[in-house]
C-alpha cells in the first residue's frame, strides 16, 4: 500500500491527474483513489494498493512539477521526533560561505561547499579545509554575519513551533557551527542543538575545529538515538538539502528534502520544490487551524 500526498499548481491537479494515472498504471502502479483532503487545503492524496514508490514518484514528477510531496506506506501522522539540517534548510544561507566573505574568500570557500553538498567531496575533509582558510578571522565577524546575513527560511518557525505544540521533540543538527546554530535554534524554537565547534584563540579563529566532527553519520545517529528515547513505535521527521543529510533522511519515517540537491532529493521519500516549510505540515495532514503563527 502506498499513500502519496501532493501539493502542486491547482490547475495541474485538475487537468493532469488522468494522464498521470494512465502513466502510473502502465508502470504497474494501480490507483485506488485520488482526492483533495478537505481538512488540509491544497493537498491531494493518491492511494495505491501497489508498492512501487519509484514509479509513482516518477509519474508525479513528470506531470506535476514543481510540486511538494510525500510518499509513504501508511497514512502520515504527527511525528514524535523532528530533526533538521540548518544551512539552506532552516536558514537561507550557508553560514561558512557568508563568514568567508569577511575574509575575502567567499568564492573559493563557496565552491568547496557546493561540491561537498553535491556529494562530490568527503565532508570532513572539505569542512576542515574551509575552516583552515578562515584562520585569523576575528570572532566579531560571526556576530556581524549573524545580525546582517543569516535569515530563517519562510515557514521555518511555524513548522518548529507547531510540531512542538503537538508533542514533537525538535532537534537542530548541523555540519555547521554552534556559533550560528545556537542563536538560530533559539530564534526558531528548537529544543536541542548538535553541531561543530570552531576553535577560538585570542578572539580569533584558529583555523581548527574543537572536538569531533558532526557529519552524516552523526546526523543519522542523533536521529536514531532520539527516536529510541521517544519510545516504541515513535515516528520521525527529518528535513535537509545536501548529500550529508542523506543517511538521516533515509532513516526517518518521513525524510523530506527541502529545495535539495539531486542526490538528497532522490534519497528522501518527501520533497519540497514549490512551497515553503509549512508545506511539511500540509503533507503531514496538520490543518492550518492548528498551526502556531
ZATIZA-587740 format. One record per residue (C-alpha): residue in one letter; x, y negated, z. Coordinates in steps of 0.02 Angstrom, whole numbers. Each point is the difference from the previous one (the first is absolute). Example, Ala and Ser with C-alpha at 12.3 -4.5 7.8 and 13.67 -1.06 7.14 Angstrom:
2
<site kolfi="A" X="615" Y="225" Z="390"/>
<site kolfi="S" X="69" Y="-172" Z="-33"/>
***
This chain:
293
<site kolfi="X" X="0" Y="0" Z="0"/>
<site kolfi="X" X="64" Y="-173" Z="-45"/>
<site kolfi="X" X="-69" Y="-169" Z="51"/>
<site kolfi="X" X="61" Y="-152" Z="-96"/>
<site kolfi="X" X="-40" Y="-177" Z="51"/>
<site kolfi="X" X="29" Y="-136" Z="-128"/>
<site kolfi="X" X="-6" Y="-189" Z="-6"/>
<site kolfi="X" X="14" Y="-77" Z="-174"/>
<site kolfi="X" X="-72" Y="-138" Z="-106"/>
<site kolfi="X" X="-190" Y="14" Z="17"/>
<site kolfi="X" X="-29" Y="9" Z="-187"/>
<site kolfi="X" X="129" Y="140" Z="-13"/>
<site kolfi="X" X="-92" Y="102" Z="131"/>
<site kolfi="X" X="-162" Y="-15" Z="-95"/>
<site kolfi="X" X="62" Y="19" Z="-180"/>
<site kolfi="X" X="146" Y="121" Z="12"/>
<site kolfi="X" X="-65" Y="132" Z="118"/>
<site kolfi="X" X="-76" Y="116" Z="-130"/>
<site kolfi="X" X="158" Y="-1" Z="-106"/>
<site kolfi="X" X="105" Y="34" Z="155"/>
<site kolfi="X" X="-114" Y="143" Z="54"/>
<site kolfi="X" X="12" Y="79" Z="-173"/>
<site kolfi="X" X="189" Y="-9" Z="4"/>
<site kolfi="X" X="6" Y="73" Z="175"/>
<site kolfi="X" X="-109" Y="147" Z="-49"/>
<site kolfi="X" X="111" Y="36" Z="-151"/>
<site kolfi="X" X="146" Y="9" Z="122"/>
<site kolfi="X" X="-97" Y="122" Z="108"/>
<site kolfi="X" X="-60" Y="-124" Z="131"/>
<site kolfi="X" X="-188" Y="15" Z="21"/>
<site kolfi="X" X="-95" Y="-147" Z="74"/>
<site kolfi="X" X="-135" Y="41" Z="127"/>
<site kolfi="X" X="-52" Y="-180" Z="30"/>
<site kolfi="X" X="53" Y="-180" Z="-27"/>
<site kolfi="X" X="-83" Y="-145" Z="90"/>
<site kolfi="X" X="33" Y="-166" Z="82"/>
<site kolfi="X" X="16" Y="3" Z="189"/>
<site kolfi="X" X="-141" Y="-107" Z="68"/>
<site kolfi="X" X="88" Y="-27" Z="167"/>
<site kolfi="X" X="161" Y="-57" Z="-79"/>
<site kolfi="X" X="-28" Y="-115" Z="-148"/>
<site kolfi="X" X="107" Y="7" Z="-156"/>
<site kolfi="X" X="51" Y="180" Z="32"/>
<site kolfi="X" X="-50" Y="150" Z="-105"/>
<site kolfi="X" X="13" Y="178" Z="65"/>
<site kolfi="X" X="29" Y="143" Z="-122"/>
<site kolfi="X" X="-17" Y="179" Z="65"/>
<site kolfi="X" X="73" Y="152" Z="-86"/>
<site kolfi="X" X="-13" Y="185" Z="48"/>
<site kolfi="X" X="174" Y="27" Z="-75"/>
<site kolfi="X" X="171" Y="-37" Z="73"/>
<site kolfi="X" X="98" Y="-72" Z="-147"/>
<site kolfi="X" X="45" Y="-167" Z="78"/>
<site kolfi="X" X="131" Y="-37" Z="-133"/>
<site kolfi="X" X="-124" Y="12" Z="-144"/>
<site kolfi="X" X="-130" Y="-100" Z="96"/>
<site kolfi="X" X="123" Y="-140" Z="36"/>
<site kolfi="X" X="62" Y="-2" Z="-180"/>
<site kolfi="X" X="-178" Y="-26" Z="-62"/>
<site kolfi="X" X="-33" Y="-138" Z="127"/>
<site kolfi="X" X="160" Y="-89" Z="-51"/>
<site kolfi="X" X="-40" Y="18" Z="-185"/>
<site kolfi="X" X="-175" Y="-72" Z="13"/>
<site kolfi="X" X="-4" Y="-118" Z="148"/>
<site kolfi="X" X="171" Y="-83" Z="21"/>
<site kolfi="X" X="37" Y="-111" Z="87"/>
<site kolfi="X" X="-87" Y="80" Z="147"/>
<site kolfi="X" X="12" Y="46" Z="183"/>
<site kolfi="X" X="-33" Y="180" Z="43"/>
<site kolfi="X" X="17" Y="147" Z="117"/>
<site kolfi="X" X="-13" Y="186" Z="-40"/>
<site kolfi="X" X="-15" Y="124" Z="143"/>
<site kolfi="X" X="-73" Y="169" Z="43"/>
<site kolfi="X" X="-124" Y="-60" Z="132"/>
<site kolfi="X" X="-105" Y="-155" Z="30"/>
<site kolfi="X" X="116" Y="-136" Z="67"/>
<site kolfi="X" X="-13" Y="-48" Z="183"/>
<site kolfi="X" X="77" Y="-136" Z="107"/>
<site kolfi="X" X="178" Y="60" Z="34"/>
<site kolfi="X" X="69" Y="20" Z="175"/>
<site kolfi="X" X="173" Y="-60" Z="-54"/>
<site kolfi="X" X="48" Y="-138" Z="-123"/>
<site kolfi="X" X="182" Y="-19" Z="-48"/>
<site kolfi="X" X="59" Y="-127" Z="-127"/>
<site kolfi="X" X="154" Y="-61" Z="-89"/>
<site kolfi="X" X="32" Y="-187" Z="17"/>
<site kolfi="X" X="92" Y="-79" Z="-148"/>
<site kolfi="X" X="-110" Y="-18" Z="-156"/>
<site kolfi="X" X="-139" Y="91" Z="92"/>
<site kolfi="X" X="-52" Y="-95" Z="157"/>
<site kolfi="X" X="96" Y="-155" Z="-56"/>
<site kolfi="X" X="24" Y="-64" Z="-176"/>
<site kolfi="X" X="189" Y="-9" Z="7"/>
<site kolfi="X" X="157" Y="107" Z="17"/>
<site kolfi="X" X="78" Y="-79" Z="155"/>
<site kolfi="X" X="179" Y="41" Z="-43"/>
<site kolfi="X" X="-19" Y="-80" Z="-172"/>
<site kolfi="X" X="-68" Y="-159" Z="78"/>
<site kolfi="X" X="138" Y="-2" Z="129"/>
<site kolfi="X" X="129" Y="27" Z="-136"/>
<site kolfi="X" X="-56" Y="-162" Z="-79"/>
<site kolfi="X" X="74" Y="-94" Z="149"/>
<site kolfi="X" X="167" Y="82" Z="-38"/>
<site kolfi="X" X="-10" Y="-39" Z="-186"/>
<site kolfi="X" X="-13" Y="185" Z="-41"/>
<site kolfi="X" X="-183" Y="23" Z="-42"/>
<site kolfi="X" X="19" Y="67" Z="-177"/>
<site kolfi="X" X="136" Y="122" Z="47"/>
<site kolfi="X" X="-90" Y="69" Z="152"/>
<site kolfi="X" X="-173" Y="-1" Z="-80"/>
<site kolfi="X" X="66" Y="109" Z="-142"/>
<site kolfi="X" X="60" Y="130" Z="126"/>
<site kolfi="X" X="-167" Y="-10" Z="94"/>
<site kolfi="X" X="-100" Y="32" Z="-159"/>
<site kolfi="X" X="104" Y="152" Z="-48"/>
<site kolfi="X" X="-16" Y="70" Z="176"/>
<site kolfi="X" X="-189" Y="-23" Z="1"/>
<site kolfi="X" X="-12" Y="84" Z="-170"/>
<site kolfi="X" X="92" Y="150" Z="73"/>
<site kolfi="X" X="155" Y="-24" Z="-106"/>
<site kolfi="X" X="120" Y="-26" Z="146"/>
<site kolfi="X" X="29" Y="85" Z="168"/>
<site kolfi="X" X="-97" Y="-106" Z="123"/>
<site kolfi="X" X="126" Y="-3" Z="143"/>
<site kolfi="X" X="147" Y="-36" Z="-113"/>
<site kolfi="X" X="-95" Y="-141" Z="-87"/>
<site kolfi="X" X="-55" Y="-72" Z="168"/>
<site kolfi="X" X="175" Y="-2" Z="72"/>
<site kolfi="X" X="69" Y="-78" Z="-158"/>
<site kolfi="X" X="-126" Y="-141" Z="5"/>
<site kolfi="X" X="22" Y="-31" Z="187"/>
<site kolfi="X" X="188" Y="-6" Z="-26"/>
<site kolfi="X" X="-20" Y="-140" Z="-126"/>
<site kolfi="X" X="-86" Y="-106" Z="133"/>
<site kolfi="X" X="150" Y="0" Z="116"/>
<site kolfi="X" X="26" Y="-171" Z="79"/>
<site kolfi="X" X="-177" Y="-64" Z="-29"/>
<site kolfi="X" X="-69" Y="-96" Z="149"/>
<site kolfi="X" X="-148" Y="78" Z="89"/>
<site kolfi="X" X="-82" Y="-171" Z="-15"/>
<site kolfi="X" X="-33" Y="48" Z="-180"/>
<site kolfi="X" X="-114" Y="140" Z="61"/>
<site kolfi="X" X="-111" Y="-123" Z="96"/>
<site kolfi="X" X="-5" Y="-117" Z="-150"/>
<site kolfi="X" X="-41" Y="144" Z="-116"/>
<site kolfi="X" X="-140" Y="62" Z="113"/>
<site kolfi="X" X="-76" Y="-172" Z="15"/>
<site kolfi="X" X="5" Y="-49" Z="-182"/>
<site kolfi="X" X="4" Y="154" Z="-108"/>
<site kolfi="X" X="-83" Y="150" Z="81"/>
<site kolfi="X" X="-188" Y="10" Z="-28"/>
<site kolfi="X" X="-125" Y="140" Z="36"/>
<site kolfi="X" X="-82" Y="91" Z="-143"/>
<site kolfi="X" X="-183" Y="-48" Z="-25"/>
<site kolfi="X" X="-111" Y="111" Z="108"/>
<site kolfi="X" X="143" Y="67" Z="107"/>
<site kolfi="X" X="-60" Y="-70" Z="167"/>
<site kolfi="X" X="-181" Y="49" Z="-35"/>
<site kolfi="X" X="57" Y="177" Z="-37"/>
<site kolfi="X" X="106" Y="18" Z="156"/>
<site kolfi="X" X="-121" Y="-81" Z="121"/>
<site kolfi="X" X="-150" Y="94" Z="-69"/>
<site kolfi="X" X="85" Y="168" Z="17"/>
<site kolfi="X" X="55" Y="-44" Z="177"/>
<site kolfi="X" X="-178" Y="-47" Z="46"/>
<site kolfi="X" X="-58" Y="169" Z="-63"/>
<site kolfi="X" X="123" Y="94" Z="111"/>
<site kolfi="X" X="147" Y="22" Z="-119"/>
<site kolfi="X" X="180" Y="-18" Z="62"/>
<site kolfi="X" X="100" Y="-117" Z="-112"/>
<site kolfi="X" X="187" Y="13" Z="-34"/>
<site kolfi="X" X="111" Y="-106" Z="-111"/>
<site kolfi="X" X="150" Y="101" Z="-62"/>
<site kolfi="X" X="127" Y="-82" Z="-112"/>
<site kolfi="X" X="168" Y="25" Z="-80"/>
<site kolfi="X" X="18" Y="-186" Z="33"/>
<site kolfi="X" X="46" Y="-83" Z="162"/>
<site kolfi="X" X="-74" Y="-30" Z="172"/>
<site kolfi="X" X="47" Y="-185" Z="-15"/>
<site kolfi="X" X="-140" Y="-11" Z="-128"/>
<site kolfi="X" X="-111" Y="148" Z="43"/>
<site kolfi="X" X="-32" Y="-46" Z="182"/>
<site kolfi="X" X="-76" Y="-171" Z="-37"/>
<site kolfi="X" X="-93" Y="68" Z="-151"/>
<site kolfi="X" X="-74" Y="140" Z="105"/>
<site kolfi="X" X="-54" Y="-123" Z="134"/>
<site kolfi="X" X="-82" Y="-112" Z="-129"/>
<site kolfi="X" X="-96" Y="142" Z="-84"/>
<site kolfi="X" X="-44" Y="99" Z="157"/>
<site kolfi="X" X="108" Y="157" Z="-12"/>
<site kolfi="X" X="25" Y="88" Z="166"/>
<site kolfi="X" X="172" Y="75" Z="-31"/>
<site kolfi="X" X="149" Y="-36" Z="-113"/>
<site kolfi="X" X="137" Y="114" Z="-68"/>
<site kolfi="X" X="139" Y="-82" Z="-99"/>
<site kolfi="X" X="185" Y="-32" Z="-25"/>
<site kolfi="X" X="103" Y="-121" Z="103"/>
<site kolfi="X" X="122" Y="-126" Z="-68"/>
<site kolfi="X" X="160" Y="-14" Z="103"/>
<site kolfi="X" X="31" Y="-178" Z="56"/>
<site kolfi="X" X="167" Y="-66" Z="64"/>
<site kolfi="X" X="25" Y="-179" Z="55"/>
<site kolfi="X" X="-165" Y="-56" Z="-75"/>
<site kolfi="X" X="42" Y="71" Z="-171"/>
<site kolfi="X" X="-37" Y="162" Z="-92"/>
<site kolfi="X" X="147" Y="119" Z="11"/>
<site kolfi="X" X="-43" Y="89" Z="-162"/>
<site kolfi="X" X="-41" Y="159" Z="96"/>
<site kolfi="X" X="-154" Y="86" Z="69"/>
<site kolfi="X" X="-23" Y="33" Z="185"/>
<site kolfi="X" X="-60" Y="178" Z="29"/>
<site kolfi="X" X="-65" Y="135" Z="-117"/>
<site kolfi="X" X="-80" Y="-38" Z="-167"/>
<site kolfi="X" X="-189" Y="7" Z="-24"/>
<site kolfi="X" X="-20" Y="87" Z="-167"/>
<site kolfi="X" X="-133" Y="106" Z="-85"/>
<site kolfi="X" X="28" Y="147" Z="118"/>
<site kolfi="X" X="-25" Y="-110" Z="152"/>
<site kolfi="X" X="-159" Y="-73" Z="-73"/>
<site kolfi="X" X="-71" Y="174" Z="-26"/>
<site kolfi="X" X="58" Y="59" Z="171"/>
<site kolfi="X" X="-81" Y="-151" Z="83"/>
<site kolfi="X" X="-165" Y="41" Z="-85"/>
<site kolfi="X" X="6" Y="182" Z="53"/>
<site kolfi="X" X="45" Y="-45" Z="180"/>
<site kolfi="X" X="-143" Y="-124" Z="12"/>
<site kolfi="X" X="-125" Y="123" Z="-74"/>
<site kolfi="X" X="56" Y="135" Z="123"/>
<site kolfi="X" X="-20" Y="-122" Z="144"/>
<site kolfi="X" X="-175" Y="-46" Z="-61"/>
<site kolfi="X" X="-60" Y="178" Z="27"/>
<site kolfi="X" X="-62" Y="149" Z="-98"/>
<site kolfi="X" X="-86" Y="-41" Z="-164"/>
<site kolfi="X" X="58" Y="-181" Z="-3"/>
<site kolfi="X" X="-7" Y="-81" Z="-171"/>
<site kolfi="X" X="127" Y="-126" Z="-61"/>
<site kolfi="X" X="17" Y="-143" Z="-123"/>
<site kolfi="X" X="163" Y="-62" Z="-75"/>
<site kolfi="X" X="30" Y="-147" Z="-116"/>
<site kolfi="X" X="159" Y="-39" Z="-95"/>
<site kolfi="X" X="70" Y="-52" Z="-168"/>
<site kolfi="X" X="174" Y="71" Z="-27"/>
<site kolfi="X" X="94" Y="163" Z="-22"/>
<site kolfi="X" X="53" Y="4" Z="183"/>
<site kolfi="X" X="-186" Y="5" Z="47"/>
<site kolfi="X" X="-36" Y="159" Z="-100"/>
<site kolfi="X" X="24" Y="131" Z="139"/>
<site kolfi="X" X="-109" Y="-104" Z="117"/>
<site kolfi="X" X="-135" Y="-23" Z="-132"/>
<site kolfi="X" X="-1" Y="186" Z="-39"/>
<site kolfi="X" X="-8" Y="50" Z="183"/>
<site kolfi="X" X="-150" Y="-112" Z="38"/>
<site kolfi="X" X="-180" Y="57" Z="-16"/>
<site kolfi="X" X="-27" Y="-157" Z="-104"/>
<site kolfi="X" X="160" Y="-63" Z="-82"/>
<site kolfi="X" X="-40" Y="-162" Z="-90"/>
<site kolfi="X" X="128" Y="-81" Z="-115"/>
<site kolfi="X" X="-22" Y="-189" Z="0"/>
<site kolfi="X" X="48" Y="-82" Z="-166"/>
<site kolfi="X" X="135" Y="129" Z="1"/>
<site kolfi="X" X="150" Y="57" Z="-101"/>
<site kolfi="X" X="-47" Y="142" Z="-121"/>
<site kolfi="X" X="77" Y="141" Z="103"/>
<site kolfi="X" X="-87" Y="-55" Z="159"/>
<site kolfi="X" X="-166" Y="-20" Z="-89"/>
<site kolfi="X" X="11" Y="174" Z="-76"/>
<site kolfi="X" X="41" Y="78" Z="169"/>
<site kolfi="X" X="-146" Y="-76" Z="95"/>
<site kolfi="X" X="-180" Y="57" Z="-3"/>
<site kolfi="X" X="-62" Y="-179" Z="3"/>
<site kolfi="X" X="48" Y="-160" Z="-89"/>
<site kolfi="X" X="-36" Y="-187" Z="5"/>
<site kolfi="X" X="37" Y="-82" Z="-167"/>
<site kolfi="X" X="-143" Y="-125" Z="-11"/>
<site kolfi="X" X="-58" Y="-67" Z="168"/>
<site kolfi="X" X="79" Y="-50" Z="164"/>
<site kolfi="X" X="29" Y="107" Z="155"/>
<site kolfi="X" X="-184" Y="-8" Z="50"/>
<site kolfi="X" X="-28" Y="123" Z="-143"/>
<site kolfi="X" X="71" Y="132" Z="119"/>
<site kolfi="X" X="-148" Y="-31" Z="115"/>
<site kolfi="X" X="-123" Y="17" Z="-144"/>
<site kolfi="X" X="80" Y="163" Z="-58"/>
<site kolfi="X" X="-14" Y="70" Z="176"/>
<site kolfi="X" X="-184" Y="-47" Z="2"/>
<site kolfi="X" X="11" Y="-134" Z="134"/>
<site kolfi="X" X="-136" Y="-130" Z="-37"/>
<site kolfi="X" X="39" Y="-186" Z="3"/>
<site kolfi="X" X="-112" Y="-28" Z="151"/>
<site kolfi="X" X="127" Y="97" Z="103"/>
<site kolfi="X" X="153" Y="-95" Z="-60"/>
<site kolfi="X" X="96" Y="-115" Z="117"/>
<site kolfi="X" X="19" Y="-164" Z="-91"/>
***
